Amino acid sequence: MISPLKKYPKLKQFQLYQKGEIASYQYEIRCKGRSGGTLVPFCFVVLHKKEVLMIIQDDGSEEILGQVFLRSYTSLGTNVDLCGASLDEKIAFSLLLARQYIDDPDSFIVNESQEAPELLPPLQYFPQLQSSQLIETSSIGSYRYELHTQCESAQKIQYHHVLFCYAPFQEKPCFVVSAESFGDFRPTLGLFHNNGHSNLGPKPNLLDISSFRDTAFALVRKELLSSEHESDYMLPPFQKGVLVEKGLIGSFRCAMFVDIPSYKGRTYFHGFALFAGGMTKPDFLFMLEKSPHQPTPNLVLYRHEACTNLGFEQSMLDVKFFRDRVVALLRLILREEELHRNEIGPLAAKSLLRLQKFYALVYGSAFWNILLLLFGGSWIRNEQLSVDTLYLFSGGVYSVTVMFCALLLRFVGLSKRASLVCLILLSLPLLDKDFIWMSVLIGILLGHMICQKYQTYQLHYNWFGLSKSSMQKLKNIVYASSLNSHG
């Protein structure tokens, strides 16, 4: 028995192209209709009396090598298939899918399982792309997704790759993962959810589309798929316990639970969860648990769809000791991952060397300008130089300093607008020497930003910029990269 669809895209103002029968059911082929504000060129509907049993629809979203995506809606879930773009090919393929579903509904292959009881609402804030290349679209769980690359954004943030996830029958995404950058050397992983936007920091090889896809889908599977999709990896019901503490560890939200109910024969004592951004499923979950075949409880880490047994100490039965031990482990893990994320690649090494070069030029020209003014005072007293000539020389040296600052700002990480404001403020002393305090202030701020950049990569520096050992480290990275490329 085929169950009717409870939710399906409603088509309006369509042209009825054909009606017929397949087995004991009726079907209609509807063309050039509208669903919401979207034009739907083709829709195949299987009916029993007035109930809709199946819909096969081309929403006109994309055509790849003369083929289009047909989305099948059934009570079992949805499926996306490629077929020919002509109307005859769509009709033939739809009749084949409908016959397959009618003959054996339970064996009808779908990419999604039944809809989750609660679907995420559409987002109000998400990346606005002016143009992009759609390279993949299909379904995952109860959601459909689109993977875009070569993106041009209408916003200030630059998006390299974006994965949009849509709830059924929604035009706005409900969950978005992006590789984004804002004038920095490396992109960071962005997350858009119903709690807003979260920056999860830099990840390895985010510019590579395959690496981004793997990272993005790991987040999507963890956040959007229900536990029935994860038969080999079941999270304990830690949120059914008593929440006794919550707070922050770095950029993560943390929560601690006690009195957690048993599940599938396992006894749970305490749980400590760490959440990234606005995620509802934890990035780290530490559980003190005991399975039926174990003589003692064990500390177990749930992460990346895997469980790691960390052993047992009698003192961990105490809640306070358990918390202190878990927090210490978390700090070690996060520190290690931060160091791994901040490994310097050849492109970053070249950028840092250029940054140091222009920093040294700015520092040197400013130093010579100060010497010129100091010695110029004695030359004026000895009538060897006029005041106007001294100011002319000083203005020339200062102009060179501003020029070097313009080159330096390209590598600091500021936006174009902020860089322009800095250059305008730095140029004001050329008009009136009373504005010299502004250039000093801008210089201090730029120096602070450059030091922060060096700290990000764990590089040693002083007032003159990078130390000799850090410079040599960067040069070695560039040299090794050139050897690999020639090899």
C-alpha positions in Angstrom: 0.0 0.0 0.0 1.4 3.4 -1.0 1.1 6.1 1.6 0.1 9.6 0.3 2.4 12.6 0.6 1.6 14.9 3.5 4.0 17.7 2.4 4.8 18.4 -1.2 5.5 21.4 -3.5 2.3 23.0 -4.6 2.2 23.9 -8.3 0.0 26.8 -9.6 -0.8 28.3 -13.0 0.5 25.2 -14.8 -0.3 23.8 -18.2 -1.8 20.3 -18.1 0.3 18.6 -20.9 -0.9 14.9 -20.5 -3.1 12.7 -18.4 -3.0 8.9 -18.2 -3.0 5.7 -16.1 -0.1 3.6 -14.8 -1.1 0.4 -13.1 -4.3 1.3 -11.2 -3.2 4.9 -10.6 -3.6 8.1 -12.5 -0.8 10.5 -13.5 -0.7 14.0 -14.8 2.1 15.8 -16.5 2.1 19.5 -15.7 4.4 22.0 -17.4 5.4 25.7 -17.0 3.9 26.0 -13.5 4.9 28.1 -10.6 5.8 27.0 -7.0 6.2 30.1 -4.9 8.1 32.5 -7.0 10.0 29.8 -9.0 9.1 28.6 -12.5 8.8 24.8 -12.7 9.2 23.6 -16.3 8.1 20.0 -15.6 6.2 18.1 -13.0 5.0 14.5 -13.0 2.2 13.7 -10.4 1.0 10.2 -9.4 -2.6 10.4 -8.0 -5.0 8.0 -6.3 -8.4 9.7 -6.3 -7.5 13.2 -5.0 -4.5 12.1 -3.0 -0.9 12.8 -4.2 1.3 9.7 -4.0 4.4 10.8 -5.8 5.8 13.9 -7.4 8.7 14.0 -9.9 9.8 17.5 -10.6 12.4 19.5 -12.6 12.7 22.8 -10.8 14.9 24.2 -13.6 17.8 24.9 -11.2 20.7 23.6 -13.3 21.6 21.8 -16.6 24.8 19.8 -16.9 26.0 18.5 -20.2 22.4 18.3 -21.6 21.0 16.7 -18.5 18.8 18.1 -15.7 18.0 17.1 -12.1 14.7 15.4 -11.4 13.6 15.3 -7.8 11.3 12.5 -6.7 9.1 13.2 -3.6 7.6 10.1 -1.9 6.4 9.3 1.6 9.7 7.4 2.1 11.8 10.5 1.3 13.2 12.2 -1.7 15.7 11.3 -4.4 17.6 13.2 -7.0 18.4 11.7 -10.5 19.9 13.0 -13.7 18.0 12.5 -17.0 17.9 14.0 -20.4 16.8 17.6 -20.8 14.1 17.1 -23.5 10.5 16.7 -22.5 10.2 13.2 -24.0 13.2 12.0 -22.0 11.7 13.5 -18.8 8.4 11.8 -19.4 10.0 8.4 -20.1 12.2 8.6 -17.1 9.4 9.7 -14.8 7.2 6.8 -16.0 10.0 4.4 -15.2 10.5 5.8 -11.7 6.8 5.8 -11.0 6.4 2.1 -12.2 9.4 1.2 -9.9 7.8 2.9 -6.9 4.3 1.5 -7.5 5.5 -2.1 -8.0 7.6 -2.2 -4.8 7.5 1.0 -2.6 9.8 -0.5 0.1 12.6 -1.2 -2.3 12.4 2.2 -4.0 15.9 3.6 -3.6 16.0 7.1 -2.0 18.9 9.2 -0.9 17.0 10.3 2.2 15.3 8.5 4.9 11.9 9.7 6.3 11.7 13.3 7.2 13.0 14.3 10.6 10.2 15.2 13.0 11.6 18.7 13.2 13.3 20.5 10.4 15.5 23.6 10.7 13.8 26.9 9.8 15.1 29.0 6.9 17.9 31.5 7.7 17.5 35.2 7.6 21.3 35.9 7.3 23.4 33.8 4.9 26.0 34.4 2.1 24.6 36.5 -0.7 26.4 35.3 -3.9 26.4 37.5 -7.0 27.8 34.6 -9.1 29.2 31.1 -8.5 29.7 27.7 -10.1 27.3 25.0 -8.9 29.3 21.7 -8.9 27.1 19.3 -6.9 23.5 19.0 -5.7 21.7 16.1 -4.1 20.0 15.1 -0.8 21.3 14.3 2.6 18.8 13.2 5.2 15.6 15.2 4.8 17.5 18.1 3.3 18.9 18.9 -0.2 22.2 20.6 -0.6 24.1 22.7 -3.1 27.9 23.0 -3.3 29.2 26.2 -4.9 32.7 27.3 -5.8 34.3 30.3 -7.6 32.0 32.5 -5.6 31.6 36.3 -6.0 29.9 37.8 -3.0 27.7 40.9 -2.7 29.1 41.3 0.8 32.6 42.4 2.0 33.5 38.9 3.0 35.1 36.8 0.3 33.6 33.3 0.0 35.7 30.7 -1.7 33.4 27.7 -1.4 29.9 27.5 0.1 27.7 24.5 1.0 24.0 25.4 1.2 21.5 23.1 2.9 17.7 23.5 2.3 14.7 22.0 4.1 12.0 20.6 1.9 10.0 23.2 -0.1 12.1 26.1 1.2 13.9 28.6 -1.0 16.2 30.0 1.7 18.9 27.7 3.2 18.6 26.5 6.7 22.2 25.6 7.3 25.3 26.9 5.5 29.0 26.1 5.7 31.5 28.4 4.0 35.2 28.8 3.4 35.5 32.6 3.8 38.2 35.2 4.2 38.3 38.9 5.0 41.6 40.3 3.8 43.6 37.6 5.7 46.2 35.1 4.4 44.2 32.0 5.0 40.4 31.3 4.8 38.4 30.3 7.9 35.5 28.0 8.2 32.2 29.9 8.6 29.0 28.4 9.9 25.5 30.0 9.4 22.7 28.6 11.6 19.5 29.7 13.3 21.6 31.2 16.1 23.6 33.5 13.7 27.1 33.2 12.3 30.0 31.4 13.9 33.7 31.5 12.8 35.3 28.1 13.5 38.8 29.4 12.7 41.3 28.3 10.0 41.3 24.7 8.9 43.9 22.8 6.8 43.5 23.1 3.0 40.2 24.9 3.0 40.9 26.4 -0.5 40.9 22.8 -1.9 37.4 22.0 -2.8 37.7 18.3 -1.8 39.0 19.1 1.6 36.3 21.7 2.1 33.6 19.3 1.0 34.8 16.7 3.6 35.0 19.2 6.4 31.6 20.8 5.5 29.8 17.4 5.2 31.2 16.3 8.6 29.5 19.3 10.1 26.3 18.8 8.2 26.0 15.1 9.1 26.6 15.9 12.8 24.1 18.8 12.9 21.3 17.8 10.5 21.1 14.0 10.6 19.2 12.3 13.4 20.7 9.4 15.4 18.9 6.8 13.2 21.3 7.8 10.4 24.3 7.0 12.6 23.7 3.4 13.5 27.4 2.8 14.1 27.9 5.9 16.2 25.4 6.6 18.9 25.8 9.6 21.2 24.8 9.0 24.8 21.7 10.8 26.0 23.8 13.3 28.0 21.3 16.2 27.6 18.7 14.2 29.5 20.9 14.5 32.6 21.0 17.3 35.1 22.9 20.4 33.8 25.2 21.5 36.7 27.6 23.9 35.0 28.1 25.8 31.7 30.6 28.3 30.5 33.3 29.0 27.8 36.6 27.3 27.0 38.2 29.5 24.3 35.7 30.0 21.6 33.7 26.9 22.6 30.6 26.6 24.8 30.9 23.9 27.4 28.3 22.2 29.6 28.5 19.5 32.3 25.8 17.0 33.1 25.3 14.5 36.0 22.6 11.9 36.7 22.4 10.8 33.1 19.9 8.0 32.4 21.2 4.6 31.3 20.9 3.7 27.6 21.2 0.3 25.9 22.7 -1.3 29.0 25.3 1.4 29.6 25.5 3.3 32.9 26.5 6.9 32.7 28.0 8.8 35.6 29.1 12.3 34.4 29.3 14.0 31.0 31.2 17.1 29.7 30.2 18.5 26.3 32.0 21.1 24.2 30.0 22.9 21.4 31.4 24.9 18.5 29.6 28.1 17.7 25.8 27.6 17.8 25.9 23.9 17.1 23.5 21.7 19.0 25.6 18.6 18.8 28.9 18.6 20.6 32.3 18.8 19.0 33.7 17.0 22.0 31.8 14.8 24.4 33.6 13.2 27.5 31.5 10.5 29.3 32.3 8.5 32.3 30.4 5.3 31.5 30.3 1.6 32.2 29.2 -1.0 29.8 27.8 -4.4 31.0 31.0 -6.4 30.1 33.4 -4.0 31.8 34.4 -4.4 35.5 35.0 -0.6 35.9 33.8 2.6 34.3 35.9 4.3 31.7 36.4 7.8 30.4 35.2 7.8 26.8 35.7 10.6 24.2 33.1 10.9 21.5 34.4 12.9 18.5 34.4 12.7 14.7 32.0 9.8 14.8 34.4 7.7 16.8 34.8 6.7 20.4 38.1 6.7 22.2 38.6 4.9 25.5 40.8 7.0 27.8 40.9 4.6 30.7 39.8 5.0 34.3 40.9 6.5 37.6 39.0 5.9 40.8 39.1 9.6 41.6 37.1 10.5 38.4 33.9 9.3 40.2 34.2 12.6 42.0 32.4 15.3 39.9 35.0 18.0 40.6 38.0 15.8 39.8 36.2 14.6 36.6 35.7 18.2 35.5 39.3 19.2 36.2 40.7 16.2 34.4 38.5 16.8 31.3 39.2 20.5 31.1 43.0 19.8 31.3 42.7 17.2 28.5 40.6 19.7 26.4 43.1 22.4 26.8 45.9 20.1 25.6 43.9 18.9 22.6 42.8 22.4 21.6 46.3 23.7 22.0 47.7 20.9 19.8 45.0 21.6 17.1 45.7 25.3 17.2 49.4 24.7 16.6 48.5 22.3 13.7 46.1 24.9 12.2 48.8 27.6 12.4 51.4 25.6 10.4 52.9 28.0 7.9 52.5 27.1 4.3 54.7 28.4 1.4 52.2 31.1 0.4 51.9 32.4 4.0 55.7 32.3 4.4 56.1 34.5 1.3 53.5 36.9 2.5 55.1 37.2 5.9 58.5 37.8 4.3 57.0 40.6 2.2 55.3 42.0 5.3 58.7 42.0 7.2 60.4 43.6 4.2 58.0 46.6 4.0 57.9 46.9 7.8 61.7 47.3 7.8 61.5 49.9 5.0 58.8 51.8 6.9 60.8 51.6 10.1 64.0 52.6 8.3 62.5 55.6 6.5 60.8 56.9 9.7 64.2 56.6 11.5 66.0 58.5 8.8 63.3 61.2 8.9 63.8 61.6 12.7 67.6 61.9 12.2 67.2 64.4 9.4 65.0 66.6 11.7 67.5 66.3 14.6 70.6 67.2 12.6 68.6 69.8 10.6 68.2 71.8 13.7 71.9 72.3 14.1 72.3 73.0 10.4 69.7 75.8 10.6 71.5 77.3 13.6 74.8 77.3 11.7 72.9 78.8 8.7 74.0 75.8 6.6 70.3 75.0 5.7 67.1 77.0 5.6 63.9 76.0 7.4 62.0 75.6 4.1 64.7 73.4 2.6 64.7 71.2 5.7 60.9 70.8 5.6 61.2 70.0 1.9 63.7 67.2 2.6 61.7 66.0 5.6 58.5 66.0 3.5 60.1 64.0 0.8 61.4 61.3 3.2 58.0 61.2 4.9 56.3 60.8 1.5 58.5 57.7 0.9 57.5 56.4 4.4 53.8 56.8 3.4 54.4 55.0 0.1 56.1 52.1 2.0 53.1 52.0 4.4 50.7 51.7 1.4 52.7 48.6 0.3 52.7 47.3 3.9 48.9 47.6 4.3 48.4 45.1 1.5 49.8 42.3 3.8 48.5 43.4 7.2 45.0 42.1 6.6 42.9 45.3 6.6 40.0 45.9 4.3 40.4 48.3 1.3 38.3 50.9 3.1 40.3 50.7 6.3 43.6 50.8 4.4 42.4 54.0 2.6 41.5 55.7 5.9 44.9 54.8 7.3 46.7 56.3 4.3 44.7 59.5 4.4 45.5 59.9 8.1 49.1 59.2 7.5 49.2 61.8 4.7 47.7 64.6 6.8 51.2 65.7 8.3 52.2 66.6 4.8 49.6 69.3 4.9 50.1 70.5 8.5 52.8 69.2 10.9 50.2 69.5 13.8 48.7 66.2 12.5 51.9 64.3 13.2 50.3 62.7 16.3 47.8 61.0 14.0 50.6 59.3 12.1 52.3 58.2 15.4 49.0 56.7 16.5 48.4 54.9 13.2 52.0 53.6 13.4 51.5 52.2 16.8 48.2 50.5 15.7 49.9 49.0 12.6 52.8 47.7 14.7 50.3 46.1 17.1 48.5 44.4 14.2 51.8 43.1 12.7 52.8 41.7 16.1 49.4 39.9 16.3 50.0 38.4 12.9 53.4 37.1 14.0 51.9 35.7 17.2 49.3 33.8 15.2 52.1 31.9 13.5 54.1 31.4 16.7 57.0 33.6 15.3 59.6 35.5 17.5 59.8 39.2 16.9 61.1 42.5 18.4 60.7 46.2 17.8 62.5 45.7 14.4 60.1 43.0 13.3 60.9 39.3 13.0 64.0 37.8 14.7 66.7 36.2 12.6 65.7 32.7 13.5 62.1 33.4 12.4 63.2 34.9 9.1 65.4 31.9 8.4 62.5 29.6 9.2 60.3 31.3 6.7 63.0 31.3 4.1 63.5 27.6 4.6 59.8 26.9 4.1 59.9 28.9 0.8 63.1 27.1 -0.3 61.7 23.7 0.5 58.5 24.5 -1.5 60.5 25.5 -4.5 62.5 22.3 -4.3 59.3 20.2 -4.2 57.8 22.1 -7.2 61.0 21.5 -9.2 61.2 17.9 -8.1 
